[in-house]
Amino acid sequence: MKLLTLALLLATSALAQPASSQQLTAANIIAIAPSTASCAGSVAPSERRTAAQAAPWLTYSFSNFGHSAFSTQAALLSLILYETANFTYSINHSPGVPGQGTRNMQSPAFNLLYAKWLSESCTNCRLSAAQVANAEGTGVEALLDLVNGDEFGFGSAAWFLATQCTADVSAALATGSVEGWQVYMGCVGAEAGGERQKIWESIIGLGHW
């Protein structure tokens, strides 16, 4: 994989956070979510990914967007595991919001922002402004298709944190505290509790990859 060539310097650069000394592995993910070890019995086989398939793309996205702190990576992984039911889905099936998807389960409005960002700020993403405009005119499902492959789909959570949350959110999240997690949940518009928090606690409890 080649890193994306980004045309802007993100505030959440690797220098801004203490770096994780190791990279996320499939084994790390399986330890938290054993069902990700295989695609056996998947209800959405075209969307389902295993931990082995997901880990490289997640690591790639962390590097691209400067999310080097373990606690930040843990939060991003926990969000994705929750939103996708352990990598089962990349499209919203319940309640079935048209155009909602990616591994971050973004709304169509954010998918449009993501697609525009990729076309404008990434010089080797192979996504043009014309493609984005055409998809936008076609409909929200066409727009989702642009950003829902493995490369962009697994990168959506990292992009959202880097571009849609403030630097204060990133700084709070990097501390690994419950308070930082709650601030992050506020940015993504989710409640910090229940199963979401259980997943985050199980990952942050590892302490490192």
GROMACS elastic network, one bead per residue, 0.5 to 0.9 nm:
[ bonds ]
;  ai    aj funct       b0    kb
    1    56     6  0.88942   500
    1    57     6  0.89005   500
    1    60     6  0.78438   500
    2     5     6  0.87096   500
    2    60     6  0.86639   500
    3     6     6  0.87925   500
    3    60     6  0.70933   500
    3    61     6  0.86119   500
    3    63     6  0.77723   500
    3    64     6  0.62031   500
    3   124     6  0.88730   500
    4    60     6  0.89647   500
    4    61     6  0.89820   500
    4    64     6  0.62359   500
    4   122     6  0.63712   500
    4   123     6  0.74513   500
    4   124     6  0.62144   500
    4   125     6  0.67729   500
    5    64     6  0.83243   500
    5   121     6  0.81757   500
    5   122     6  0.54685   500
    5   123     6  0.55542   500
    5   124     6  0.60546   500
    5   125     6  0.80615   500
    6     9     6  0.74391   500
    6    10     6  0.88241   500
    6    64     6  0.79484   500
    6    65     6  0.87999   500
    6   118     6  0.88082   500
    6   121     6  0.57173   500
    6   123     6  0.66427   500
    6   124     6  0.84771   500
    7   120     6  0.81410   500
    7   122     6  0.59639   500
    7   123     6  0.71258   500
    8   121     6  0.67003   500
    8   122     6  0.86723   500
    9    12     6  0.85241   500
    9    13     6  0.74365   500
   10    13     6  0.56679   500
   10    65     6  0.69658   500
   10    66     6  0.73732   500
   10   162     6  0.67071   500
   10   163     6  0.77937   500
   11    16     6  0.77187   500
   11    66     6  0.84661   500
   11   162     6  0.72919   500
   11   163     6  0.86967   500
   11   166     6  0.87417   500
   11   167     6  0.64487   500
   11   170     6  0.89187   500
   12    15     6  0.79126   500
   12    16     6  0.59737   500
   12    17     6  0.75120   500
   12    65     6  0.71117   500
   12    66     6  0.55696   500
   12    67     6  0.65322   500
   12    68     6  0.87768   500
   12   161     6  0.87925   500
   12   162     6  0.62559   500
   12   167     6  0.68795   500
   12   170     6  0.68325   500
   12   171     6  0.82934   500
   13    16     6  0.54187   500
   13    17     6  0.73732   500
   13    65     6  0.69922   500
   13    67     6  0.69167   500
   13    68     6  0.79769   500
   14    17     6  0.58170   500
   14    18     6  0.76731   500
   14    19     6  0.69002   500
   14    63     6  0.80540   500
   14    65     6  0.83476   500
   14    67     6  0.63538   500
   14    68     6  0.54862   500
   14    69     6  0.81325   500
   15    18     6  0.74552   500
   15    19     6  0.81389   500
   15    66     6  0.81369   500
   15    68     6  0.84814   500
   16    19     6  0.89323   500
   16    66     6  0.84226   500
   16    67     6  0.89568   500
   16    68     6  0.86321   500
   16   171     6  0.82253   500
   17    66     6  0.85099   500
   17    67     6  0.75552   500
   17    68     6  0.62719   500
   17    69     6  0.56065   500
   17   170     6  0.89410   500
   17   171     6  0.77124   500
   17   174     6  0.67231   500
   18    68     6  0.67149   500
   18    69     6  0.52762   500
   18    70     6  0.81265   500
   18   174     6  0.80237   500
   19    22     6  0.86518   500
   19    67     6  0.82432   500
   19    70     6  0.69640   500
   20    23     6  0.71191   500
   20    68     6  0.57495   500
   20    69     6  0.51467   500
   20    71     6  0.85280   500
   20    73     6  0.87902   500
   20   208     6  0.70729   500
   20   209     6  0.76416   500
   21    68     6  0.88938   500
   21    69     6  0.89031   500
   21    70     6  0.83891   500
   21   208     6  0.79898   500
   21   209     6  0.79632   500
   22    25     6  0.88875   500
   22    70     6  0.87034   500
   22   208     6  0.75156   500
   22   209     6  0.57028   500
   23    59     6  0.67335   500
   23    70     6  0.88930   500
   23   208     6  0.89928   500
   23   209     6  0.61568   500
   24    27     6  0.83292   500
   24    28     6  0.64888   500
   24    29     6  0.78339   500
   24    55     6  0.64003   500
   24    56     6  0.80408   500
   24    58     6  0.79259   500
   24    59     6  0.63193   500
   24    70     6  0.89432   500
   24    73     6  0.84269   500
   24   208     6  0.88136   500
   24   209     6  0.55249   500
   25    28     6  0.52514   500
   25    29     6  0.67166   500
   25    30     6  0.88480   500
   25    51     6  0.79951   500
   25    52     6  0.76319   500
   25    55     6  0.57021   500
   25    56     6  0.77350   500
   25    59     6  0.84820   500
   25   209     6  0.73296   500
   26    29     6  0.51805   500
   26    30     6  0.61533   500
   26    31     6  0.85941   500
   26    36     6  0.86692   500
   26    37     6  0.80698   500
   26    50     6  0.82751   500
   26    53     6  0.79938   500
   26    54     6  0.76494   500
   26    55     6  0.55524   500
   26    56     6  0.84480   500
   27    30     6  0.50589   500
   27    31     6  0.60831   500
   27    32     6  0.88020   500
   27    37     6  0.85451   500
   27    51     6  0.76083   500
   27    52     6  0.81023   500
   28    31     6  0.52586   500
   28    32     6  0.67837   500
   28    33     6  0.87817   500
   28    51     6  0.86434   500
   28   203     6  0.86372   500
   28   206     6  0.87704   500
   28   209     6  0.65663   500
   29    32     6  0.53231   500
   29    33     6  0.59143   500
   29    34     6  0.76035   500
   29    36     6  0.73817   500
   29    37     6  0.85278   500
   29    51     6  0.60229   500
   29    52     6  0.87162   500
   29    55     6  0.77811   500
   29    77     6  0.85693   500
   29   203     6  0.85929   500
   30    35     6  0.70908   500
   30    36     6  0.58459   500
   30    37     6  0.58836   500
   30    50     6  0.89693   500
   30    51     6  0.64742   500
   30    52     6  0.89941   500
   31    34     6  0.59571   500
   32   199     6  0.77288   500
   32   202     6  0.67025   500
   32   203     6  0.66627   500
   33    36     6  0.58811   500
   33    37     6  0.80870   500
   33    51     6  0.87374   500
   33    81     6  0.81001   500
   33    86     6  0.66834   500
   33   199     6  0.88521   500
   34    37     6  0.58235   500
   34    38     6  0.86475   500
   34    86     6  0.89360   500
   35    38     6  0.65417   500
   35    39     6  0.79869   500
   35    40     6  0.86669   500
   35    50     6  0.83099   500
   35    51     6  0.88425   500
   35    86     6  0.71579   500
   36    39     6  0.71148   500
   36    48     6  0.89921   500
   36    49     6  0.73740   500
   36    51     6  0.51245   500
   36    52     6  0.82728   500
   36    86     6  0.62277   500
   36    87     6  0.70292   500
   36    88     6  0.84968   500
   37    40     6  0.88538   500
   37    50     6  0.56741   500
   37    51     6  0.58647   500
   37    52     6  0.74565   500
   38    41     6  0.88476   500
   38    42     6  0.89213   500
   38    49     6  0.79327   500
   38    50     6  0.54182   500
   38    51     6  0.77255   500
   38    52     6  0.87128   500
   39    42     6  0.55732   500
   39    45     6  0.72836   500
   39    48     6  0.65099   500
   39    49     6  0.67653   500
   39    50     6  0.62380   500
   39    88     6  0.84344   500
   40    45     6  0.89332   500
   41    44     6  0.89343   500
   41    45     6  0.83928   500
   42    45     6  0.53928   500
   42    47     6  0.89966   500
   42    48     6  0.67539   500
   42    88     6  0.70587   500
   43    48     6  0.82287   500
   43    88     6  0.76411   500
   43    89     6  0.89538   500
   44    47     6  0.55228   500
   44    48     6  0.59406   500
   44    88     6  0.64566   500
   44    89     6  0.66674   500
   45    48     6  0.50668   500
   45    49     6  0.81998   500
   45    88     6  0.78259   500
   45    89     6  0.88007   500
   46    49     6  0.84607   500
   46    89     6  0.86783   500
   47    87     6  0.77255   500
   47    88     6  0.61584   500
   47    89     6  0.52282   500
   47    90     6  0.56830   500
   47    91     6  0.77849   500
   48    84     6  0.89943   500
   48    86     6  0.86177   500
   48    87     6  0.56444   500
   48    89     6  0.59398   500
   48    90     6  0.78051   500
   49    52     6  0.80535   500
   49    53     6  0.59473   500
   49    54     6  0.63534   500
   49    86     6  0.85085   500
   49    87     6  0.54390   500
   49    88     6  0.65429   500
   49    89     6  0.84319   500
   50    53     6  0.51547   500
   50    54     6  0.61383   500
   50    55     6  0.85326   500
   50    86     6  0.85939   500
   50    87     6  0.69354   500
   50    88     6  0.86242   500
   51    54     6  0.50215   500
   51    55     6  0.57740   500
   51    56     6  0.89724   500
   51    86     6  0.88113   500
   51    87     6  0.80287   500
   52    55     6  0.56850   500
   52    56     6  0.74762   500
   53    56     6  0.66840   500
   53    57     6  0.75110   500
   53   150     6  0.89241   500
   54    57     6  0.54706   500
   54    58     6  0.61594   500
   54    59     6  0.86767   500
   54    87     6  0.79925   500
   54   150     6  0.79735   500
   54   154     6  0.74765   500
   55    58     6  0.51509   500
   55    59     6  0.61172   500
   55    60     6  0.84714   500
   56    59     6  0.51512   500
   56    60     6  0.60237   500
   56    61     6  0.86568   500
   57    61     6  0.62056   500
   57    62     6  0.86781   500
   57   150     6  0.69881   500
   57   151     6  0.61866   500
   57   152     6  0.87778   500
   57   153     6  0.89976   500
   57   154     6  0.60976   500
   57   155     6  0.72516   500
   58    61     6  0.51003   500
   58    62     6  0.62508   500
   58    63     6  0.87042   500
   58    73     6  0.87552   500
   58    76     6  0.89774   500
   58    77     6  0.79517   500
   58   151     6  0.87337   500
   58   154     6  0.59417   500
   58   155     6  0.66714   500
   58   158     6  0.85053   500
   59    62     6  0.50960   500
   59    63     6  0.63090   500
   59    64     6  0.86211   500
   59    73     6  0.86548   500
   60    63     6  0.52837   500
   60    64     6  0.61531   500
   60    65     6  0.87859   500
   60   151     6  0.84672   500
   60   154     6  0.89674   500
   60   155     6  0.78566   500
   61    65     6  0.61865   500
   61    66     6  0.83593   500
   61    67     6  0.82078   500
   61   151     6  0.81941   500
   61   152     6  0.85856   500
   61   154     6  0.71708   500
   61   156     6  0.82011   500
   61   157     6  0.85246   500
   61   158     6  0.60916   500
   61   159     6  0.79029   500
   62    65     6  0.55374   500
   62    66     6  0.59373   500
   62    68     6  0.65391   500
   62    72     6  0.89929   500
   62    73     6  0.69322   500
   62    76     6  0.89823   500
   62   155     6  0.79412   500
   62   158     6  0.63036   500
   63    66     6  0.51819   500
   63    67     6  0.63013   500
   63    68     6  0.68892   500
   64    67     6  0.79116   500
   64   155     6  0.86260   500
   64   158     6  0.83894   500
   64   159     6  0.87926   500
   65    68     6  0.86686   500
   65   155     6  0.88099   500
   65   158     6  0.62890   500
   65   159     6  0.65898   500
   65   161     6  0.87573   500
   65   162     6  0.64219   500
   66    69     6  0.88019   500
   66   158     6  0.87029   500
   66   162     6  0.81479   500
   67    70     6  0.82533   500
   67    72     6  0.63342   500
   67    73     6  0.65151   500
   67   158     6  0.74051   500
   67   161     6  0.89959   500
   67   162     6  0.82418   500
   67   170     6  0.87658   500
   67   174     6  0.88213   500
   68    71     6  0.86795   500
   68    72     6  0.72453   500
   68    73     6  0.71274   500
   68   174     6  0.89363   500
   69    72     6  0.52511   500
   69    73     6  0.63459   500
   69    74     6  0.85762   500
   69   174     6  0.59788   500
   69   175     6  0.86378   500
   69   176     6  0.89771   500
   70    73     6  0.50929   500
   70    74     6  0.59653   500
   70    75     6  0.86076   500
   70   174     6  0.76558   500
   70   176     6  0.82609   500
   70   204     6  0.81442   500
   70   207     6  0.76762   500
   70   208     6  0.60953   500
   70   209     6  0.73774   500
   71    75     6  0.62503   500
   71    76     6  0.87332   500
   71   173     6  0.67958   500
   71   174     6  0.54073   500
   71   175     6  0.67980   500
   71   177     6  0.85147   500
   71   203     6  0.87659   500
   71   204     6  0.63485   500
   71   207     6  0.80558   500
   71   208     6  0.82136   500
   72    75     6  0.51859   500
   72    76     6  0.63552   500
   72    77     6  0.86805   500
   72   170     6  0.76353   500
   72   173     6  0.57709   500
   72   174     6  0.51635   500
   72   175     6  0.82147   500
   72   176     6  0.73180   500
   73    76     6  0.51170   500
   73    77     6  0.61088   500
   73    78     6  0.85151   500
   73   158     6  0.85835   500
   73   174     6  0.87620   500
   74    77     6  0.51572   500
   74    78     6  0.60633   500
   74    79     6  0.86210   500
   74   176     6  0.87471   500
   74   200     6  0.68532   500
   74   203     6  0.58787   500
   74   204     6  0.59319   500
   74   208     6  0.88794   500
   75    78     6  0.51035   500
   75    79     6  0.62170   500
   75    80     6  0.87005   500
   75   173     6  0.76975   500
   75   176     6  0.85752   500
   75   181     6  0.72260   500
   75   184     6  0.84652   500
   75   200     6  0.60866   500
   75   203     6  0.80103   500
   75   204     6  0.77307   500
   76    79     6  0.52250   500
   76    80     6  0.63314   500
   76    81     6  0.87052   500
   76   104     6  0.88774   500
   76   157     6  0.62519   500
   76   158     6  0.68429   500
   76   161     6  0.85038   500
   76   200     6  0.89019   500
   77    80     6  0.51559   500
   77    81     6  0.60908   500
   77    82     6  0.85652   500
   77   157     6  0.85288   500
   77   200     6  0.81221   500
   77   203     6  0.82760   500
   78    81     6  0.51565   500
   78    82     6  0.61702   500
   78    83     6  0.85553   500
   78   196     6  0.71875   500
   78   197     6  0.82610   500
   78   198     6  0.89616   500
   78   199     6  0.56599   500
   78   200     6  0.50600   500
   78   201     6  0.87041   500
   78   202     6  0.88251   500
   78   203     6  0.71214   500
   79    82     6  0.52603   500
   79    83     6  0.60556   500
   79    84     6  0.85103   500
   79   103     6  0.88905   500
   79   104     6  0.71858   500
   79   157     6  0.79291   500
   79   196     6  0.70598   500
   79   199     6  0.82486   500
   79   200     6  0.77013   500
   80    83     6  0.51179   500
   80    84     6  0.58921   500
   80    85     6  0.80796   500
   80    86     6  0.75677   500
   80    87     6  0.75313   500
   80   103     6  0.57099   500
   80   104     6  0.55749   500
   80   105     6  0.81122   500
   80   154     6  0.82964   500
   80   157     6  0.73317   500
   81    84     6  0.54691   500
   81    85     6  0.56765   500
   81    87     6  0.61775   500
   81    88     6  0.88563   500
   81   103     6  0.83093   500
   81   196     6  0.88369   500
   81   199     6  0.78763   500
   82    85     6  0.53000   500
   82    86     6  0.65072   500
   82    87     6  0.86035   500
   82   195     6  0.76774   500
   82   196     6  0.61082   500
   82   199     6  0.73912   500
   83    86     6  0.78257   500
   83    87     6  0.83164   500
   83    89     6  0.81505   500
   83    90     6  0.87320   500
   83   103     6  0.70099   500
   83   104     6  0.63954   500
   83   105     6  0.61689   500
   83   196     6  0.87873   500
   84    88     6  0.55753   500
   84    90     6  0.62993   500
   84    91     6  0.82740   500
   84    92     6  0.85595   500
   84   101     6  0.89927   500
   84   102     6  0.85974   500
   84   103     6  0.60864   500
   84   104     6  0.75885   500
   84   105     6  0.73245   500
   85    88     6  0.54285   500
   85    89     6  0.66535   500
   86    89     6  0.79617   500
   87    90     6  0.74630   500
   87   103     6  0.74652   500
   89    92     6  0.72641   500
   89    93     6  0.80910   500
   89   101     6  0.82503   500
   89   102     6  0.83247   500
   89   103     6  0.74296   500
   89   105     6  0.88736   500
   90   100     6  0.86826   500
   90   101     6  0.52863   500
   90   103     6  0.52560   500
   90   104     6  0.80680   500
   90   105     6  0.68787   500
   90   148     6  0.71136   500
   90   149     6  0.89084   500
   90   153     6  0.75824   500
   91    96     6  0.82039   500
   91    97     6  0.87137   500
   91    98     6  0.87448   500
   91    99     6  0.76886   500
   91   100     6  0.61269   500
   91   102     6  0.63626   500
   91   103     6  0.80716   500
   91   105     6  0.69208   500
   91   144     6  0.86362   500
   91   148     6  0.84603   500
   92    95     6  0.71073   500
   92    96     6  0.51889   500
   92    97     6  0.59858   500
   92    98     6  0.75699   500
   92    99     6  0.78276   500
   92   100     6  0.55095   500
   92   101     6  0.54643   500
   92   102     6  0.86515   500
   92   105     6  0.67266   500
   93    97     6  0.71326   500
   93    98     6  0.88358   500
   93   100     6  0.88907   500
   94    97     6  0.73763   500
   96    99     6  0.87724   500
   96   100     6  0.79862   500
   97   100     6  0.56717   500
   97   101     6  0.87164   500
   97   107     6  0.83130   500
   98   101     6  0.87003   500
   98   107     6  0.88309   500
   98   108     6  0.79471   500
   98   140     6  0.67411   500
   98   141     6  0.65683   500
   99   106     6  0.86476   500
   99   107     6  0.69490   500
   99   108     6  0.53365   500
   99   111     6  0.83652   500
   99   139     6  0.80726   500
   99   142     6  0.78062   500
   99   143     6  0.72585   500
   99   144     6  0.56375   500
   99   145     6  0.86274   500
  100   105     6  0.59106   500
  100   106     6  0.55624   500
  100   108     6  0.54741   500
  100   109     6  0.89115   500
  100   111     6  0.79367   500
  100   140     6  0.80078   500
  100   141     6  0.79768   500
  100   144     6  0.70613   500
  101   104     6  0.68184   500
  101   106     6  0.53033   500
  101   107     6  0.68432   500
  101   108     6  0.79360   500
  101   111     6  0.81739   500
  101   144     6  0.66869   500
  101   147     6  0.89066   500
  101   148     6  0.71989   500
  101   153     6  0.82496   500
  102   106     6  0.62638   500
  102   111     6  0.83372   500
  102   144     6  0.74534   500
  102   145     6  0.89963   500
  102   147     6  0.69681   500
  102   148     6  0.50345   500
  102   149     6  0.79221   500
  102   150     6  0.86862   500
  102   152     6  0.78697   500
  102   154     6  0.69802   500
  102   155     6  0.86345   500
  102   156     6  0.67111   500
  102   157     6  0.87415   500
  103   106     6  0.79001   500
  103   148     6  0.78363   500
  103   150     6  0.86577   500
  103   152     6  0.89282   500
  103   153     6  0.53211   500
  103   154     6  0.53772   500
  103   155     6  0.78905   500
  103   156     6  0.67136   500
  103   157     6  0.72832   500
  104   153     6  0.74352   500
  104   154     6  0.74561   500
  104   155     6  0.83628   500
  104   156     6  0.57535   500
  104   157     6  0.51665   500
  104   158     6  0.89088   500
  104   160     6  0.85757   500
  105   156     6  0.86006   500
  105   157     6  0.87869   500
  106   109     6  0.79134   500
  106   110     6  0.59427   500
  106   111     6  0.62177   500
  106   156     6  0.79364   500
  106   157     6  0.86289   500
  107   110     6  0.54375   500
  107   111     6  0.62773   500
  107   112     6  0.87971   500
  108   112     6  0.61989   500
  108   113     6  0.87070   500
  108   140     6  0.60247   500
  108   141     6  0.83652   500
  108   143     6  0.75977   500
  108   144     6  0.71460   500
  109   112     6  0.52811   500
  109   113     6  0.65394   500
  109   114     6  0.87678   500
  109   140     6  0.87759   500
  110   114     6  0.59822   500
  110   115     6  0.84490   500
  110   160     6  0.84372   500
  111   115     6  0.60286   500
  111   116     6  0.84847   500
  111   140     6  0.86189   500
  111   143     6  0.69570   500
  111   144     6  0.63791   500
  111   146     6  0.87672   500
  111   147     6  0.70594   500
  111   156     6  0.86512   500
  112   115     6  0.51229   500
  112   116     6  0.61022   500
  112   117     6  0.84629   500
  112   132     6  0.77960   500
  112   136     6  0.74307   500
  112   140     6  0.85632   500
  112   143     6  0.67657   500
  112   144     6  0.81661   500
  112   147     6  0.89538   500
  113   116     6  0.51381   500
  113   117     6  0.60236   500
  113   118     6  0.85941   500
  114   117     6  0.50283   500
  114   118     6  0.61520   500
  114   119     6  0.86152   500
  114   147     6  0.76058   500
  114   156     6  0.75858   500
  114   159     6  0.76189   500
  114   160     6  0.80696   500
  115   118     6  0.51398   500
  115   119     6  0.61951   500
  115   120     6  0.85816   500
  115   127     6  0.78707   500
  115   128     6  0.89946   500
  115   129     6  0.85292   500
  115   132     6  0.63758   500
  115   143     6  0.77812   500
  115   144     6  0.87871   500
  115   146     6  0.71018   500
  115   147     6  0.64128   500
  116   119     6  0.51149   500
  116   120     6  0.60149   500
  116   121     6  0.82162   500
  116   127     6  0.88279   500
  116   128     6  0.85168   500
  116   129     6  0.68377   500
  116   132     6  0.66205   500
  116   133     6  0.87789   500
  117   120     6  0.51658   500
  117   121     6  0.54736   500
  117   122     6  0.73775   500
  118   121     6  0.54896   500
  118   122     6  0.51494   500
  118   123     6  0.81712   500
  118   125     6  0.65703   500
  118   126     6  0.86786   500
  118   127     6  0.67165   500
  118   128     6  0.82906   500
  118   129     6  0.89619   500
  118   152     6  0.89279   500
  119   122     6  0.61613   500
  119   123     6  0.76431   500
  119   125     6  0.71522   500
  119   126     6  0.76761   500
  119   127     6  0.50386   500
  119   129     6  0.54736   500
  119   130     6  0.88708   500
  119   131     6  0.86142   500
  119   132     6  0.75722   500
  120   123     6  0.76025   500
  120   127     6  0.86448   500
  120   128     6  0.77437   500
  120   129     6  0.71270   500
  122   125     6  0.56541   500
  122   126     6  0.84702   500
  122   127     6  0.84999   500
  123   126     6  0.76046   500
  123   127     6  0.87529   500
  124   127     6  0.80867   500
  125   128     6  0.84809   500
  127   130     6  0.84064   500
  127   131     6  0.66232   500
  127   132     6  0.75344   500
  127   146     6  0.81751   500
  128   131     6  0.52111   500
  128   132     6  0.64978   500
  128   133     6  0.87399   500
  129   132     6  0.50886   500
  129   133     6  0.61295   500
  129   134     6  0.85429   500
  130   133     6  0.50750   500
  130   134     6  0.60520   500
  130   135     6  0.85576   500
  131   134     6  0.51143   500
  131   135     6  0.61506   500
  131   136     6  0.85133   500
  131   146     6  0.83482   500
  132   135     6  0.51620   500
  132   136     6  0.60314   500
  132   137     6  0.85660   500
  132   143     6  0.70790   500
  132   146     6  0.76889   500
  133   136     6  0.50481   500
  133   137     6  0.61892   500
  133   138     6  0.86264   500
  133   143     6  0.89579   500
  134   137     6  0.51693   500
  134   138     6  0.62154   500
  134   139     6  0.88513   500
  134   142     6  0.86590   500
  134   143     6  0.85815   500
  135   139     6  0.62324   500
  135   140     6  0.75324   500
  135   141     6  0.82613   500
  135   142     6  0.50991   500
  135   144     6  0.85128   500
  135   145     6  0.85468   500
  135   146     6  0.77038   500
  136   139     6  0.55263   500
  136   140     6  0.65984   500
  136   142     6  0.72024   500
  136   143     6  0.57531   500
  137   140     6  0.84909   500
  137   142     6  0.87426   500
  137   143     6  0.87564   500
  138   141     6  0.81318   500
  138   142     6  0.62549   500
  138   143     6  0.78335   500
  139   142     6  0.54739   500
  139   143     6  0.64500   500
  139   144     6  0.88651   500
  140   144     6  0.61622   500
  140   145     6  0.86557   500
  141   144     6  0.50279   500
  141   145     6  0.62651   500
  141   146     6  0.89288   500
  142   145     6  0.50673   500
  142   146     6  0.67123   500
  143   146     6  0.53636   500
  143   147     6  0.71406   500
  143   148     6  0.88846   500
  144   147     6  0.54996   500
  144   148     6  0.58636   500
  145   148     6  0.52317   500
  145   149     6  0.73480   500
  146   149     6  0.74371   500
  146   152     6  0.83676   500
  147   150     6  0.85815   500
  147   151     6  0.82679   500
  147   152     6  0.52056   500
  147   153     6  0.57681   500
  147   156     6  0.82113   500
  148   151     6  0.79072   500
  148   152     6  0.59773   500
  148   154     6  0.80786   500
  148   156     6  0.88445   500
  149   152     6  0.56898   500
  149   153     6  0.52562   500
  149   154     6  0.78992   500
  150   153     6  0.50275   500
  150   154     6  0.56092   500
  150   155     6  0.79890   500
  151   154     6  0.58637   500
  151   155     6  0.62636   500
  151   156     6  0.89706   500
  152   156     6  0.61565   500
  153   156     6  0.54763   500
  153   157     6  0.83708   500
  154   157     6  0.70377   500
  154   158     6  0.81822   500
  155   158     6  0.54966   500
  155   159     6  0.61641   500
  155   160     6  0.86971   500
  156   159     6  0.50308   500
  156   160     6  0.60585   500
  156   161     6  0.87047   500
  157   160     6  0.50909   500
  157   161     6  0.63336   500
  157   162     6  0.86456   500
  158   161     6  0.53504   500
  158   162     6  0.62248   500
  158   163     6  0.86433   500
  159   162     6  0.51418   500
  159   163     6  0.59635   500
  159   164     6  0.77834   500
  160   163     6  0.53629   500
  160   164     6  0.50948   500
  160   165     6  0.68653   500
  160   188     6  0.82418   500
  161   164     6  0.57280   500
  161   165     6  0.51452   500
  161   166     6  0.79762   500
  161   169     6  0.82302   500
  161   170     6  0.71659   500
  161   184     6  0.82884   500
  161   187     6  0.82712   500
  161   188     6  0.83357   500
  162   165     6  0.62998   500
  162   166     6  0.78223   500
  162   167     6  0.80989   500
  162   170     6  0.77524   500
  163   166     6  0.76272   500
  164   187     6  0.78653   500
  164   188     6  0.86010   500
  165   168     6  0.80673   500
  165   169     6  0.61356   500
  165   170     6  0.72733   500
  165   184     6  0.79407   500
  165   187     6  0.59377   500
  165   188     6  0.80245   500
  166   169     6  0.53123   500
  166   170     6  0.67271   500
  166   171     6  0.88273   500
  166   187     6  0.84202   500
  167   170     6  0.50947   500
  167   171     6  0.61185   500
  167   172     6  0.85700   500
  168   171     6  0.50314   500
  168   172     6  0.60699   500
  168   173     6  0.84973   500
  168   183     6  0.89737   500
  169   172     6  0.51362   500
  169   173     6  0.60683   500
  169   174     6  0.85771   500
  169   180     6  0.72125   500
  169   181     6  0.88788   500
  169   183     6  0.61617   500
  169   184     6  0.59078   500
  169   187     6  0.75784   500
  170   173     6  0.50924   500
  170   174     6  0.61389   500
  170   175     6  0.89618   500
  170   180     6  0.83294   500
  170   184     6  0.76653   500
  171   174     6  0.52166   500
  171   175     6  0.68676   500
  171   180     6  0.79789   500
  172   175     6  0.55598   500
  172   176     6  0.76430   500
  172   177     6  0.76450   500
  172   179     6  0.74653   500
  172   181     6  0.75754   500
  172   183     6  0.71740   500
  172   184     6  0.79195   500
  173   176     6  0.57938   500
  173   177     6  0.70620   500
  173   178     6  0.85996   500
  173   179     6  0.80881   500
  173   181     6  0.56780   500
  173   182     6  0.85358   500
  173   183     6  0.74419   500
  173   184     6  0.64941   500
  174   177     6  0.80631   500
  174   180     6  0.73841   500
  174   181     6  0.89916   500
  175   178     6  0.89128   500
  175   179     6  0.89395   500
  175   180     6  0.66284   500
  175   181     6  0.89876   500
  176   179     6  0.83700   500
  176   180     6  0.64940   500
  176   181     6  0.72548   500
  176   204     6  0.71955   500
  177   180     6  0.51040   500
  177   181     6  0.63795   500
  177   182     6  0.86889   500
  178   182     6  0.61654   500
  178   183     6  0.86612   500
  178   201     6  0.87909   500
  179   182     6  0.50531   500
  179   183     6  0.62888   500
  179   184     6  0.87129   500
  180   183     6  0.51027   500
  180   184     6  0.63079   500
  180   185     6  0.87140   500
  181   184     6  0.50732   500
  181   185     6  0.62244   500
  181   186     6  0.86532   500
  181   192     6  0.73571   500
  181   197     6  0.85498   500
  181   200     6  0.84370   500
  182   185     6  0.50455   500
  182   186     6  0.62605   500
  182   187     6  0.87820   500
  182   191     6  0.79842   500
  182   192     6  0.54628   500
  182   193     6  0.86343   500
  183   186     6  0.50744   500
  183   187     6  0.65074   500
  183   192     6  0.86401   500
  184   187     6  0.50469   500
  184   188     6  0.64931   500
  184   189     6  0.85877   500
  184   190     6  0.87268   500
  184   192     6  0.86484   500
  185   188     6  0.51884   500
  185   189     6  0.59771   500
  185   190     6  0.50816   500
  185   191     6  0.62154   500
  185   192     6  0.57225   500
  186   189     6  0.50110   500
  186   190     6  0.60341   500
  186   191     6  0.72271   500
  186   192     6  0.78336   500
  187   190     6  0.77715   500
  190   193     6  0.89537   500
  191   194     6  0.82504   500
  191   196     6  0.81238   500
  191   197     6  0.89469   500
  192   196     6  0.67493   500
  192   197     6  0.60561   500
  193   196     6  0.58806   500
  193   198     6  0.75413   500
  194   197     6  0.55749   500
  194   198     6  0.63991   500
  194   199     6  0.89329   500
  195   199     6  0.62166   500
  195   200     6  0.86054   500
  196   199     6  0.54459   500
  196   200     6  0.64178   500
  196   201     6  0.87522   500
  197   201     6  0.59519   500
  197   202     6  0.84850   500
  198   201     6  0.50981   500
  198   202     6  0.61705   500
  198   203     6  0.87196   500
  199   202     6  0.52028   500
  199   203     6  0.63938   500
  199   204     6  0.86731   500
  200   203     6  0.52405   500
  200   204     6  0.59872   500
  200   205     6  0.82667   500
  201   204     6  0.51659   500
  201   205     6  0.57645   500
  201   206     6  0.87785   500
  202   205     6  0.51894   500
  202   206     6  0.69722   500
  203   206     6  0.55066   500
  203   207     6  0.77638   500
  203   208     6  0.87865   500
  204   207     6  0.57070   500
  204   208     6  0.77815   500
  205   208     6  0.83479   500
  206   209     6  0.71656   500
